């Protein structure tokens, strides 16, 4: 007689925990072809029954060290496993298959729709139109879900393509799970979406009058891109073909004739953002003599304005390739013209200044008309003689007493600097007279009690410096607390040595603080919820021990705890006072 039996598999379910991923159970799965899968690390319990419904289940035992024990089977790793039964009657081998799945899905993150660029620091940038998609494959039980997190937001199920239409830095994390709870190791992609175009402008160095330049004038193009960087800067004169720019060299316009011209230029960054085409219309004057000015010393370009320090000199050079230069004259801020001999310091007064200069050849008379005809004016420049404006503030607990500011170790000293001319370069500081300056970053905190002085210094982009200081007291200690009873005690408890009081006794609290003074006080009785102290503690019951815990804060939220205990007596003992 044949024996028909059903093998049922039961297993323990564990939770796979990780720092970032969600909780996913290790489990089993039966697919549409009735194939049984289980997570490879789970135990396998074997049961038999004599009917299809399994109403008379019996757990199988195995012989271990001579004893029959109901123990699980552990499958030996990822792959297909089977239990074999040989039918002696029909001479048929029967196998019961189990798929042990110990391998997680493999997920790929695809970037589409945008240009990609990696800089020398291996930072990855994408341009406009970026969208991403996740694809995952599982080799056994099949894919269950894909999860993703962007910029540390909680993981959420992946539904479909994600578009990135906001500029910024992104940290994209993702993983997948299969149908038996295998969890893929979290993968991560860091990149920056760059949607901004470069910003380019022209710079005239040398002689010019408005939009009129000479052959000796140096014409530069400058461009900047704050993210992926500039890939190409192109220019052309008039109807020529566009050419690449070497920003270290002036533009070559020696081939242009006298007259009106148009300089057209634009820049493209490394992810394909293209700047709107810019134009500079100018007049080229090739008449001799040619006069040029060069700057010697500190200078800095910000927002289209060129700033100099009080240490900067101006050098003027004049060339005439025919009859030669007889004299060079210059004027600062509409003063009388004077002969130029050597480089001179720019004005020591802060603000906007204009230097005009011209040269005369040996065939010209010094009439006003001739002087005006050869007058050339350099572009406006700005002399910056003053360092940044400095200020500071405290963020967090503070208390002022007379002319002294008290802070705690939770208070941040924030330093601020602003320079309306060449702009702020950086802030540095030193503490308590230290000779070593530290570059300021984002707030200063001190955890050593006592009086401190912070000297701080602001540097602008032409190396002017201003200095300020702030002195303050760091207070780290909370108030001292005292308690008083409304009446004298009536004795001591023999066992606990605690003072004894009648139940109608009242307790009063007081506190003193060395620096800032008492702010508020809280108390709790016998471990119950803390409550604010408002002048008296009473309402005690007879024949009970009381443990009073006090927490006191000063005006900087420094706190100190204080504990005391006593006992109340029975009613009959109150009459024995």
C-alpha positions as CSV (number, residue, x, y, z in Angstrom):
1,X,0.0,0.0,0.0
2,X,1.3,3.4,-0.9
3,X,1.8,6.0,1.8
4,X,0.9,9.6,0.7
5,X,2.4,12.2,3.0
6,X,2.6,16.0,3.0
7,X,5.7,17.8,4.2
8,X,5.1,21.2,5.7
9,X,7.9,23.6,6.3
10,X,7.9,26.1,9.2
11,X,10.7,28.5,9.9
12,X,11.7,31.3,12.2
13,X,11.5,34.8,11.0
14,X,14.3,37.3,11.9
15,X,14.5,41.0,11.4
16,X,17.4,42.3,9.5
17,X,18.4,45.6,11.1
18,X,20.7,48.2,9.7
19,X,21.5,51.8,10.5
20,X,19.7,53.4,7.6
21,X,17.5,50.8,5.9
22,X,13.9,49.9,6.9
23,X,13.0,46.8,8.8
24,X,12.5,43.8,6.5
25,X,11.7,40.2,7.7
26,X,13.5,37.1,6.6
27,X,10.6,34.9,5.3
28,X,9.4,32.3,2.8
29,X,7.6,32.7,-0.6
30,X,5.6,30.4,-2.8
31,X,5.5,31.4,-6.5
32,X,2.8,30.8,-9.1
33,X,4.3,27.4,-9.9
34,X,4.0,26.3,-6.3
35,X,7.8,26.4,-5.8
36,X,8.8,27.0,-2.2
37,X,11.5,29.6,-1.5
38,X,13.0,30.6,1.9
39,X,15.7,32.8,3.1
40,X,18.9,30.7,3.2
41,X,19.8,31.4,6.9
42,X,16.4,30.5,8.3
43,X,15.8,27.1,10.1
44,X,13.6,24.5,8.4
45,X,11.1,22.4,10.5
46,X,9.7,19.2,8.9
47,X,6.1,18.1,9.5
48,X,4.2,15.1,8.0
49,X,0.5,14.4,7.6
50,X,-1.6,11.7,5.9
51,X,-4.1,14.0,4.3
52,X,-3.8,17.0,1.9
53,X,-5.1,19.5,4.5
54,X,-2.6,18.6,7.1
55,X,-5.1,18.1,9.9
56,X,-3.0,15.5,11.6
57,X,0.4,17.2,11.5
58,X,3.3,15.5,13.2
59,X,6.7,17.2,13.6
60,X,9.5,15.1,12.4
61,X,12.4,14.2,14.7
62,X,16.0,13.5,13.9
63,X,18.4,11.2,15.7
64,X,21.2,13.1,17.4
65,X,23.7,11.4,19.6
66,X,21.4,8.4,19.9
67,X,18.4,10.5,20.9
68,X,15.4,11.5,18.8
69,X,15.1,15.2,19.0
70,X,12.7,17.7,17.3
71,X,15.3,20.0,15.8
72,X,15.3,22.1,12.7
73,X,17.3,21.5,9.5
74,X,19.7,24.2,8.3
75,X,20.2,24.3,4.6
76,X,23.9,24.6,3.5
77,X,23.7,27.9,1.7
78,X,22.2,29.5,-1.4
79,X,20.8,27.2,-4.1
80,X,18.4,24.3,-4.8
81,X,17.9,21.7,-2.1
82,X,15.8,18.5,-2.0
83,X,14.5,15.7,0.2
84,X,14.4,12.3,-1.4
85,X,11.9,9.4,-1.0
86,X,12.3,6.1,-2.9
87,X,9.0,4.2,-3.6
88,X,10.0,0.5,-3.3
89,X,6.7,-0.6,-4.8
90,X,6.8,1.3,-8.1
91,X,10.6,1.7,-8.0
92,X,10.2,5.5,-8.3
93,X,12.4,8.2,-6.7
94,X,10.4,11.1,-5.4
95,X,12.1,14.5,-4.6
96,X,10.7,17.5,-2.6
97,X,12.5,20.7,-3.7
98,X,13.3,23.7,-1.6
99,X,14.9,26.9,-3.0
100,X,17.3,28.5,-0.4
101,X,17.8,32.1,-1.4
102,X,20.7,33.8,0.2
103,X,21.5,36.4,-2.4
104,X,20.0,39.9,-2.4
105,X,18.9,41.6,-5.6
106,X,21.3,43.8,-7.6
107,X,20.1,47.3,-8.3
108,X,21.5,49.8,-10.8
109,X,20.9,53.6,-10.8
110,X,20.6,55.1,-14.2
111,X,21.1,58.8,-15.0
112,X,19.5,60.1,-18.2
113,X,18.6,63.3,-20.0
114,X,21.6,65.4,-18.9
115,X,25.3,65.9,-19.6
116,X,27.7,64.4,-17.0
117,X,31.0,65.8,-15.9
118,X,33.6,64.7,-13.3
119,X,36.2,67.2,-12.1
120,X,39.8,66.5,-11.0
121,X,38.5,66.1,-7.4
122,X,36.1,63.3,-8.7
123,X,33.0,65.4,-8.0
124,X,30.3,64.5,-10.4
125,X,28.0,67.1,-12.0
126,X,24.9,66.8,-14.1
127,X,23.2,69.5,-16.2
128,X,19.6,70.3,-17.2
129,X,17.0,67.7,-17.9
130,X,18.4,65.1,-15.5
131,X,16.2,62.2,-14.4
132,X,17.0,58.9,-12.7
133,X,15.6,55.4,-12.8
134,X,16.3,52.4,-10.6
135,X,16.4,48.8,-12.1
136,X,16.9,45.7,-10.0
137,X,17.2,42.0,-10.7
138,X,17.0,39.0,-8.5
139,X,18.2,35.6,-9.5
140,X,15.9,33.3,-7.4
141,X,12.8,34.2,-5.4
142,X,12.3,37.4,-7.3
143,X,12.3,41.2,-6.6
144,X,10.0,42.5,-3.9
145,X,10.6,46.2,-3.6
146,X,13.2,49.0,-4.2
147,X,13.7,51.7,-1.7
148,X,15.5,55.1,-2.0
149,X,16.5,58.1,0.0
150,X,17.6,61.5,-1.2
151,X,19.6,63.8,1.0
152,X,19.0,61.8,4.2
153,X,15.2,61.8,3.9
154,X,13.6,58.6,5.2
155,X,13.6,55.6,2.8
156,X,10.5,55.3,0.7
157,X,9.4,52.8,-2.0
158,X,10.6,53.5,-5.5
159,X,7.7,54.2,-7.8
160,X,9.3,55.4,-11.0
161,X,11.6,58.0,-12.6
162,X,12.7,61.0,-10.6
163,X,13.3,64.4,-12.2
164,X,15.9,66.8,-10.8
165,X,14.9,70.4,-11.7
166,X,16.5,72.1,-8.7
167,X,20.1,73.0,-8.5
168,X,22.1,71.7,-5.6
169,X,24.0,68.8,-4.1
170,X,22.3,65.4,-3.9
171,X,23.1,62.2,-1.9
172,X,21.1,59.4,-3.5
173,X,20.9,56.1,-1.5
174,X,19.1,53.0,-2.6
175,X,18.7,49.3,-2.1
176,X,16.3,46.4,-3.0
177,X,14.7,43.4,-1.2
178,X,13.6,40.1,-2.6
179,X,10.5,38.0,-1.7
180,X,12.3,36.2,1.1
181,X,13.7,39.2,2.8
182,X,17.2,39.4,1.5
183,X,18.4,43.0,1.7
184,X,20.8,44.5,-0.8
185,X,23.7,46.5,0.6
186,X,22.9,50.2,0.4
187,X,24.4,51.8,-2.6
188,X,25.1,55.5,-2.8
189,X,25.6,58.2,-5.4
190,X,26.7,61.7,-4.7
191,X,26.5,64.4,-7.4
192,X,25.6,68.0,-8.0
193,X,22.9,69.3,-10.3
194,X,24.2,72.4,-12.1
195,X,21.5,74.5,-13.8
196,X,23.3,77.9,-13.8
197,X,25.2,79.3,-16.8
198,X,28.6,80.8,-16.5
199,X,29.0,84.6,-16.1
200,X,31.4,86.4,-18.4
201,X,32.5,90.0,-18.9
202,X,35.1,92.0,-20.6
203,X,38.0,93.9,-18.9
204,X,39.8,96.8,-20.5
205,X,43.4,97.3,-19.3
206,X,45.1,100.4,-20.7
207,X,44.0,103.5,-22.5
208,X,40.3,104.1,-23.2
209,X,37.8,106.8,-23.5
210,X,34.4,105.4,-22.9
211,X,34.1,102.7,-25.5
212,X,37.1,103.9,-27.5
213,X,40.3,101.9,-27.2
214,X,43.7,102.0,-28.9
215,X,46.0,99.4,-30.3
216,X,47.9,99.3,-27.1
217,X,44.9,98.6,-25.0
218,X,44.6,95.1,-23.6
219,X,41.2,93.6,-23.8
220,X,40.6,90.5,-21.7
221,X,37.6,88.2,-21.2
222,X,36.9,86.8,-17.8
223,X,34.4,84.1,-16.9
224,X,33.4,82.2,-13.8
225,X,31.2,79.2,-13.1
226,X,30.6,78.4,-9.5
227,X,29.7,74.7,-9.9
228,X,30.9,72.4,-12.7
229,X,33.3,75.0,-14.1
230,X,33.9,76.6,-17.5
231,X,34.4,74.2,-20.4
232,X,34.8,76.8,-23.1
233,X,34.8,80.6,-23.5
234,X,34.4,81.7,-27.1
235,X,34.5,85.1,-28.8
236,X,34.5,86.7,-32.2
237,X,35.0,90.2,-33.7
238,X,32.3,91.3,-36.1
239,X,31.2,88.5,-38.5
240,X,34.2,86.2,-37.9
241,X,33.9,82.6,-36.7
242,X,33.9,82.0,-33.0
243,X,37.3,81.1,-31.4
244,X,38.4,79.8,-28.0
245,X,39.7,82.3,-25.4
246,X,42.9,81.9,-23.4
247,X,41.9,83.9,-20.3
248,X,45.6,84.4,-19.4
249,X,46.2,86.3,-22.6
250,X,44.6,89.5,-24.0
251,X,42.4,89.2,-27.1
252,X,44.2,89.5,-30.4
253,X,42.6,92.4,-32.4
254,X,45.7,93.6,-34.2
255,X,44.1,92.7,-37.5
256,X,41.2,95.1,-37.1
257,X,41.1,98.4,-38.9
258,X,40.3,101.8,-37.4
259,X,36.6,102.2,-36.8
260,X,33.6,100.6,-35.1
261,X,33.6,96.9,-34.1
262,X,31.6,94.4,-32.1
263,X,33.1,91.9,-29.7
264,X,30.7,88.9,-29.2
265,X,31.3,86.3,-26.5
266,X,29.8,83.6,-24.4
267,X,30.8,80.7,-22.2
268,X,29.7,77.1,-21.7
269,X,30.1,75.1,-18.6
270,X,31.1,71.4,-18.3
271,X,27.5,70.2,-18.3
272,X,26.3,72.1,-21.3
273,X,24.8,75.3,-19.7
274,X,25.4,78.0,-22.2
275,X,25.5,81.7,-21.3
276,X,23.4,84.2,-23.2
277,X,25.6,85.8,-25.8
278,X,27.1,89.1,-24.6
279,X,28.3,92.0,-26.8
280,X,30.7,94.9,-26.4
281,X,30.6,97.6,-29.1
282,X,33.7,99.7,-29.2
283,X,35.7,102.0,-31.5
284,X,39.4,101.2,-32.3
285,X,41.7,104.2,-32.6
286,X,45.0,103.3,-34.1
287,X,46.4,106.9,-34.1
288,X,49.8,107.5,-32.5
289,X,51.1,108.1,-29.9
290,X,49.8,105.3,-27.7
291,X,49.7,105.7,-23.9
292,X,49.0,102.9,-21.4
293,X,48.7,102.5,-17.7
294,X,49.7,99.4,-15.6
295,X,48.9,98.7,-12.0
296,X,51.6,97.8,-9.5
297,X,50.4,96.4,-6.2
298,X,47.1,95.1,-4.6
299,X,44.0,94.9,-6.7
300,X,40.8,93.0,-6.7
301,X,37.8,92.8,-9.1
302,X,34.3,92.5,-7.6
303,X,30.9,93.1,-9.2
304,X,32.6,94.8,-12.2
305,X,34.5,97.3,-10.0
306,X,38.3,97.3,-9.7
307,X,39.6,98.0,-6.2
308,X,43.1,99.0,-5.1
309,X,44.7,99.5,-1.7
310,X,46.8,102.5,-0.4
311,X,49.9,100.5,-1.4
312,X,49.1,100.5,-5.1
313,X,51.1,102.5,-7.7
314,X,50.1,103.5,-11.2
315,X,52.7,103.2,-14.0
316,X,52.1,105.1,-17.3
317,X,53.9,104.2,-20.5
318,X,53.7,106.1,-23.8
319,X,54.9,105.0,-27.2
320,X,55.0,106.7,-30.6
321,X,56.4,104.7,-33.5
322,X,57.1,107.6,-35.8
323,X,58.3,110.9,-34.3
324,X,58.6,109.7,-30.7
325,X,57.1,111.0,-27.4
326,X,58.0,114.4,-26.1
327,X,56.1,114.4,-22.9
328,X,53.6,112.5,-20.8
329,X,51.2,114.3,-18.5
330,X,48.6,113.1,-16.0
331,X,45.9,114.4,-13.7
332,X,44.2,112.7,-10.7
333,X,40.6,113.6,-10.0
334,X,40.6,116.7,-12.2
335,X,43.7,118.3,-10.6
336,X,46.1,120.2,-12.9
337,X,48.0,118.1,-15.3
338,X,51.7,117.4,-14.3
339,X,54.6,115.7,-16.0
340,X,55.0,112.0,-15.4
341,X,58.4,110.7,-14.4
342,X,58.0,107.6,-12.1
343,X,55.2,105.3,-10.9
344,X,53.1,107.2,-8.3
345,X,50.8,106.1,-5.5
346,X,47.1,106.3,-6.1
347,X,45.2,108.7,-3.9
348,X,45.1,107.9,-0.2
349,X,41.5,108.9,0.2
350,X,39.0,106.1,0.1
351,X,36.4,106.2,-2.8
352,X,36.2,106.4,-6.6
353,X,39.1,108.1,-8.4
354,X,39.8,108.9,-12.1
355,X,43.3,109.2,-13.5
356,X,43.6,111.0,-16.9
357,X,46.8,111.0,-18.9
358,X,48.0,111.8,-22.4
359,X,51.2,112.1,-24.4
360,X,52.5,114.6,-26.9
361,X,54.8,113.9,-29.8
362,X,57.5,116.2,-31.0
363,X,55.4,117.8,-33.8
364,X,52.5,119.0,-31.6
365,X,51.9,122.2,-29.8
366,X,50.4,122.2,-26.3
367,X,47.2,123.9,-27.1
368,X,44.0,123.0,-25.3
369,X,42.5,121.6,-28.5
370,X,45.6,119.4,-29.1
371,X,45.6,118.2,-25.5
372,X,41.9,117.3,-25.7
373,X,42.5,115.5,-29.0
374,X,45.1,113.2,-27.4
375,X,43.4,112.9,-24.0
376,X,42.9,109.3,-22.9
377,X,41.1,108.1,-19.8
378,X,41.6,104.9,-17.9
379,X,38.6,103.0,-16.7
380,X,37.3,104.1,-13.3
381,X,38.9,102.4,-10.3
382,X,38.3,102.5,-6.6
383,X,40.8,102.9,-3.8
384,X,40.0,100.9,-0.7
385,X,42.0,102.0,2.4
386,X,39.7,100.8,5.1
387,X,39.4,97.2,6.4
388,X,36.0,95.5,6.9
389,X,33.5,96.7,9.4
390,X,33.4,94.3,12.4
391,X,30.7,93.3,14.8
392,X,29.8,90.4,17.0
393,X,26.8,88.9,18.8
394,X,26.0,86.1,21.2
395,X,23.7,83.3,20.3
396,X,22.3,81.4,23.3
397,X,22.0,82.2,27.0
398,X,23.5,85.6,28.1
399,X,23.2,87.9,31.1
400,X,24.5,91.4,31.5
401,X,25.6,92.8,34.9
402,X,26.9,96.4,34.8
403,X,29.5,96.4,32.0
404,X,30.1,92.6,32.0
405,X,28.4,90.0,29.7
406,X,28.1,86.5,31.2
407,X,27.6,83.5,29.0
408,X,27.5,79.7,29.4
409,X,29.3,76.9,27.5
410,X,26.1,76.6,25.4
411,X,26.5,80.2,24.1
412,X,28.1,80.8,20.7
413,X,30.1,83.9,19.9
414,X,29.3,84.9,16.3
415,X,31.7,87.2,14.5
416,X,30.5,89.3,11.6
417,X,32.4,91.4,9.0
418,X,31.3,93.4,6.0
419,X,33.3,95.2,3.5
420,X,31.4,97.4,1.0
421,X,34.3,98.1,-1.2
422,X,36.7,95.2,-2.2
423,X,34.8,92.7,-0.2
424,X,35.6,90.5,2.8
425,X,38.4,88.0,2.4
426,X,38.3,86.2,5.8
427,X,38.0,86.7,9.6
428,X,40.6,85.5,12.1
429,X,40.7,85.6,15.9
430,X,42.8,84.8,18.9
431,X,41.8,84.1,22.5
432,X,43.2,85.6,25.6
433,X,46.2,87.2,24.0
434,X,47.4,84.1,22.1
435,X,49.9,85.0,19.3
436,X,48.4,82.4,17.0
437,X,45.5,83.6,14.8
438,X,42.8,81.1,13.9
439,X,40.6,81.5,10.8
440,X,37.0,81.9,11.9
441,X,34.5,79.4,10.6
442,X,31.1,79.2,12.3
443,X,30.8,80.4,15.9
444,X,33.1,80.2,19.0
445,X,32.2,78.4,22.2
446,X,34.3,78.2,25.4
447,X,34.0,75.7,28.2
448,X,36.5,77.1,30.7
449,X,35.0,79.3,33.4
450,X,36.4,82.8,34.0
451,X,37.1,86.0,32.2
452,X,38.0,85.8,28.5
453,X,38.9,88.2,25.7
454,X,38.6,87.4,22.0
455,X,40.5,89.7,19.6
456,X,39.2,89.3,16.0
457,X,40.4,90.7,12.7
458,X,38.8,91.2,9.3
459,X,40.8,91.2,6.1
460,X,39.4,92.5,2.8
461,X,40.5,91.5,-0.7
462,X,43.2,94.1,-0.9
463,X,44.6,93.0,2.5
464,X,43.4,95.9,4.5
465,X,42.7,94.9,8.1
466,X,40.5,96.0,11.0
467,X,40.6,94.7,14.6
468,X,38.0,94.5,17.3
469,X,37.7,92.7,20.6
470,X,35.1,91.4,23.1
471,X,35.5,90.5,26.7
472,X,33.1,88.3,28.6
473,X,32.8,86.0,31.6
474,X,32.0,82.3,31.2
475,X,29.8,81.0,34.0
476,X,29.4,77.2,34.2
477,X,28.1,76.7,37.8
478,X,24.5,76.6,38.9
479,X,23.1,78.2,42.1
480,X,23.5,76.8,45.6
481,X,20.2,75.7,47.2
482,X,19.1,75.9,50.8
483,X,16.0,74.6,52.6
484,X,14.2,75.7,55.8
485,X,11.4,74.1,57.8
486,X,8.6,76.2,59.2
487,X,9.0,74.7,62.7
488,X,11.7,72.9,64.6
489,X,11.9,69.1,64.4
490,X,10.5,67.0,67.3
491,X,13.3,64.5,67.3
492,X,15.3,62.0,65.2
493,X,14.2,58.7,63.7
494,X,16.2,55.9,65.5
495,X,16.8,53.9,62.3
496,X,17.1,56.4,59.5
497,X,18.4,59.2,61.7
498,X,16.1,61.5,59.7
499,X,14.6,64.5,61.4
500,X,10.9,64.1,62.5
501,X,8.2,66.7,61.9
502,X,4.4,66.9,62.3
503,X,2.4,66.6,59.0
504,X,1.5,70.3,59.0
505,X,5.2,71.4,58.6
506,X,6.0,73.6,55.6
507,X,9.3,73.7,53.6
508,X,10.8,76.9,52.2
509,X,13.6,76.9,49.5
510,X,16.1,79.6,48.7
511,X,19.0,79.8,46.3
512,X,22.1,82.0,45.7
513,X,24.3,82.2,42.6
514,X,27.8,83.6,42.5
515,X,27.4,85.5,39.2
516,X,24.1,85.8,37.4
517,X,21.5,85.1,40.1
518,X,18.7,82.6,40.6
519,X,16.2,82.2,37.8
520,X,13.8,79.3,38.7
521,X,13.5,76.2,40.8
522,X,11.8,72.8,40.5
523,X,11.2,70.1,43.0
524,X,9.9,66.5,43.0
525,X,8.6,64.5,46.0
526,X,9.4,60.8,46.3
527,X,10.3,60.5,42.7
528,X,7.0,61.9,41.4
529,X,6.6,64.4,38.5
530,X,8.7,67.6,38.9
531,X,6.9,70.8,39.5
532,X,7.9,74.5,39.8
533,X,8.6,75.9,43.2
534,X,6.3,78.9,43.9
535,X,7.1,79.8,47.5
536,X,6.3,76.9,49.8
537,X,6.0,73.1,49.9
538,X,3.4,71.7,52.2
539,X,0.5,69.2,52.3
540,X,2.4,66.4,53.8
541,X,0.7,63.3,55.3
542,X,1.4,61.7,58.7
543,X,3.8,58.8,59.3
544,X,5.6,59.0,56.0
545,X,9.1,59.5,54.7
546,X,9.7,62.3,52.2
547,X,12.6,62.6,49.8
548,X,12.8,66.0,48.2
549,X,14.8,66.5,45.0
550,X,15.5,70.2,44.0
551,X,16.7,71.4,40.6
552,X,17.7,75.0,40.4
553,X,18.7,77.1,37.3
554,X,20.5,80.4,37.1
555,X,19.9,83.1,34.5
556,X,22.2,81.3,32.0
557,X,20.3,78.0,32.5
558,X,23.2,76.5,34.4
559,X,21.6,74.0,36.9
560,X,22.5,72.3,40.2
561,X,20.6,69.6,42.0
562,X,20.0,69.3,45.8
563,X,18.4,66.6,47.8
564,X,17.2,66.2,51.4
565,X,14.8,63.9,53.4
566,X,12.7,63.9,56.6
567,X,9.8,62.0,58.1
568,X,6.4,62.9,59.5
569,X,5.2,61.3,62.7
570,X,1.9,59.6,63.7
571,X,-1.0,61.6,65.0
572,X,-0.4,60.6,68.6
573,X,3.2,61.6,68.4
574,X,2.3,65.1,67.2
575,X,0.6,65.8,70.6
576,X,3.9,64.9,72.3
577,X,5.8,67.8,70.9
